[in-house]
C-alpha cells in the first residue's frame, strides 16, 4: 500500500462532507470524522471498520488512515493541529487510542452540538474566532477522551513507517541525520531511504523540511519573531537554507507568506471543502 504525506499549513479545517473516499495518507494533524448519515469504511493503521450515523473516527498525528465509499454518507470533518490544544498535546503526540472508533456519540447532546458548532464556526466574522475554536476543541476532546482507552506510542513498537515518522516528529527541530535515525531504530540507511521513496513519495530530507516548514508557517503568523530566529527555531541551519526550502514547499518566501497570509487568511480560516 502506497502512503503519502499530506502537507497542511493551516491549524484548523472544518467542513461538512458527502464523500470521504480518500487513499492512504498521514499528516501531523488530528483528523476527526463524525457521521451524520449513511456509512463509510474507515481505517487507521490496522484498525478497519464501518462508521455508521452517530459514530466518530479519530486519526492521531502520523497515523496512516484512509476511507472507502460505501453509499450515501454525510459527515462533519475536523482536521486540526495538536498545537491548538496544548493542554492535551502530550496525549495527542505520545499516545494513541486502542481503537480509532467511538460508537454512538450522537446520543450525547453535548458532543453532537459541539461538533456542529465547530463545523459552522467558519461563518463567524468575530475577531475572537480563533479563541472560540480553541475553546470548543478543548471541550470536545475532554468529552471524547472520557470515552477512549489510550495506549502509549513507542518508537520501538509498531510498523517501520510509523516508527520513522514518530522519530522525525520528535527530532525535526534539531540537527537530524539519516545516520542518527538508522542507529536509533536499528534500520539500515538504505531501507529508510527506500521506505520514504516508495511509501511516502518523498526523501528523508524532504520530509524533514515539510515538518519544519509547517512549524514555520505557524510561527510566521502567530507572532512577530524574526524570520531568521524562526529558521533556527524549527531546525534549519541557516536563513538561506530556510528560504530555499520554504520557497520550494510554499511557492513563496517566508516574508511573502507572512505579508500575504497575515493580511488575509489566518491559520484559523477554513476551506469550503474537505482536505484529507
N, C-alpha and C positions, 0 to 999 in steps of 0.2 A: 504494500500500500504506500503510495507516494503521499507525502505530507508537505504542506507549505506553510511558511511563517507569514502571518497577516499583519502588516505594519499598521498601527493605529496611533496617529499623533495626538488625537484628542482624548480627553479624560473620560468623556461620557457620551454615550449614544443611547437613544431610546426610540422605539417605533412600534407600531402595530404591523404584523406581517401575516400574509396569507400563503406564503410559500417559503419554508425554511430550508429546502433542499440545498445542501452545500457540501462540498468534498472535505476530506480530512485536512484540518488546519489547526493552528495553535497561535497564541499571542500572549502578551504579558498582562492582559486584562481578565476580569471575571466576565463570563458570558452566562446570562440567565434567561431562560425561556419559560413563560407562563402560558399554558394552553387555555384558551378561552372556549374554543370549539374544535371538534374533529379530533384528529390524531396524527402523529408523526413518529417515525423511528429516530431515536437519538442515541448517540454513543459517545462516551468519554473513556479514553484508554481502552480497557477491555470490557467495560460495562455497557451493554446494549439492551434497550427496552423500548416499548412503545409508550409514548406520552398520550394521555387522554385528557379531556377537559378537566381543569382543576389541578392538574399536576404541574410541578416545577422541575426543570432540569438546570443544573448548575455545573459549568466547567470552570475549574480554577485556573490560575495562571500557568501556562505551559502544559496544560493537559491537551492531548490530541483529541479532537472531537469532530463529529460530523452529523449530518441529518439526511434521512431518506424520506421522500414524499410517499404518502400512502393514499391520501384522498383529500377531502375537504379539510381545511385547517384554518384556524385564526389564532394568533398568539400575540403576546407582548414580549418584546425582546429588549433586554437591557445589557449593555456592554460597558464596563467601567473599570477604571484603574484602581488598584489597591490603595494608591496614594490619596484617594478621596475618603477613605475610611481608615485613617491611621490607627484608630482605637482597635481595629480588627486586623491590622496589616500582618502581625506576626502569625495569626491563624491562616490568613489567606496565602502567605508565602511558604510557611513551614509545614502546613498540614493540608489534608485533602479529605473530603467526605468518603466514608466507606462505600457509599453509593451516591451517584450524582442525581438521583431521582428522589423527589419529595412528593409524596402522593396526597391527593385530596386536600391541597392547601386552599382550594376555592371555598371550602367550608368555613374558613377563617375570614370574617369580615375585615379585620384589621389588615391582614396580608393582602387580600384582594384590593381593598381601597388604596393601600399604599402603592401597590404595583401600578394601578391605573393612574394614580396621581403622578408618578414618575414618568409614565408614558405620555401623559398630557402636558407635562410641565414645559415642553418646548414652545407652547403657545404663550407662555408668560413673558411679559415685557418688563417685569420687575428687575430693578438693578440688583436685587438680592437673590436672583435666580440661582446663582452658584451655591449660596448658603442653604437655600431650600433643598437643592439636590442632595447636598451632603447630609442634611438633617434627615430627609426621608430615607436615604440609603442606610444610615445608621439604624434607624427604626426597623427597616425591612430586614437587615442582616441579623439584628437582635432577635426578631421574631422567628426567622428561619433557623438560626443556629441552635435554638432550643430544641429543634426537631431533628438535628443532624448529629450523627456519631462520627467523630473525626479520628483519623489515624495519622501519625507523623510521616512526613515525606523525607526519606533519607537518600542521599546521593548514591549510596552503595546498593540501594534496592531498586527494583523496577527495571524497565527497559533501558537499553543503551541510549536511545534517543532522549528519553526523559531525564536520565542521569546527566547527560551532556547539557541539556537545557537548564536544569537546576544549577549546575556548576556555573554556567555563563551568567545567569541571573544574579547569583551570589557574588560574582567576582568582576563583572564588566567594568566597574568604576575604578578599578586599579589596573596596574600593568598586568596583562594576562597573555600567556603564551600557550601555543598548542602543546608544547612540551610539558607545561605545568598540568594541563588537563589530562594528558596521557598518563603522567605519573600518578596523579591523584586517583583517577578512575581505573587504572591498570588496563588501559586500552591503547593499542598502538596508534601512533600518529596517522598512519596511512588509513586505518579503519575509521578514525574520527573524520578525516577529510572525506572519505567515501560516503559516510552517513550524511554529512552536511550537503554534499553534492547531489546524491541520489534521492535522499528523503526530504531534504528541506530546500533543495534547489538554490543553494547559496554556498558561500565558503565560510570557514570559521571566522575569518576577519570580517567578512561581510555581515555575518550575524551579530558579531560584537558591535560593529558600527551601527546596525539598526537599533540595538538596545540603547546605545549611547545617544544616538540621535533622538530617539523617543524621549529619553530623560531630558535632553537639552531643550526640546520643544516646550516641555512643561515649564522649565526654569525661565526660558525666554519670555514667557507670557505671565508668569506668576510674580516676578519681582524685577528690580532694576539692577540686578547683579551684572557686572560687565561681561561681555561676550568672552573675553579671554579667561576670566575666572570660571565661567560655565564650562569652557572647553576642558580645563583641568579637573573640574569637579566631576564631570561624567566619564573621565578616563582617557581623554586624548592627551598625547604628549606634547602637543604644540597647537597654537591657534591656526596655523596653516593647515595642518592635518585635519583639524576640526572643520574648517571652512570647506575643504575639498570633499570630505565625507558627507557633510551636511548638504552641499550643493548636489552631490550625486544622488542622495536619497530624496531630497525635497524639491529639487529643481530651482532652488534659490539659496542665497547666502543666509546665514543666521541673522544678520542685520536686516535683510529684506523681509525675512519671516517675522521678526519682531515688529517691524513697522507695519506690514500688511495685516497680519493676524491680530495685532494689538489694537488696531483701529477698527477692525471689522469683527470677524468671527473670533470668539473666545474659546477657551478649552471646554466650555460648557455648552457651546452651540450644538444643536442636534441636526442630523441629516434627515431628509424627508423619507429616505428608505432605510433598509437594514443592511449593514455591512457585517458579514460573518455568519 
